[in-house]
Amino acid sequence: MIDRTNVAALIPCYFEERHIRDVATRVAAQLDTVLVVDDGSTDRTAEEARAARVEVLRQEVNQGKGAAIKAGLGALGKRDRVEFILMLDGDGQHLPEEIPRFLAEANRTGAAMIVGNRMSDLRGMPWVRKTTNRIMSAQVSGVCGQAIPDTQCGFRLIRRTLVSALCAAPSSRYDFETEMLAIVARQGGQIGAVPVSTVYGDEVSKIHPVRDTIRFFKLLARLKREARSGAASGQG
């Protein structure tokens, strides 16, 4: 049984001084362990996170969201009492009050990973993002061999036993969140989903529309090659 005592929150953030104190405080109301990873921000992100009385791991140089997540996974993965790690963004797009949904689903299904699904309520999602999410989710689901309705959602829960495999992944920016899914599937893990709210406020997306799209398709091509190679090896 997992509960607030053995699930640790990981919040990667970059230039989130306006939001991180509120987000971290609300997460701490749900889980006993909260770790904020400041990915080289030069504003007051780290100070605001500490004001919420949570742990802060600061990277001196910006390395990318994937690298920040890996740093947090590496730190939390060493703690024996942590059984699951819950990830969410520090900009307020994810509602900490919905964390219990992830714990309930993990207890119900035993899934290795639970991903938030924003696609069940699209009223607040821009048309372009909705269409892009559907296309990308279909592609990634095909690579993973299981249906994942919203592969682009960063609100997710994962077993600590998968940390070593995840930290060995070559990707280190936004593409890492996609590679996480492929790694879990390759390890034979079930990937579940829970409905979460679509929240858009004054946050500004840090995704570069051209550069990060290119990274996504390069990653997708590599994952498909690896899947074919694995299938061929299995047949041999």
Secondary structure, 3 states (H helix, E strand, C coil): CCCCCCEEEEEEECCCCCCHHHHHHHHHCCCCEEEEEEECCCCCHHHHHHHCCCEEEEECCCCCHHHHHHHHHHHHCCCCCCCEEEECCCCCCCCHHHHHHHHHHHHHHCCCEEEEECCCCCCCCCHHHHHHHHHHHHHHHHHHCCCCCCCCCCCEEEEHHHHHHHHCCCCCCCHHHHHHHHHHHHCCCCEEEEECCCCCCCCCCCCCCCHHHHHHHHHHHHHHHHHHHHHHHHHC
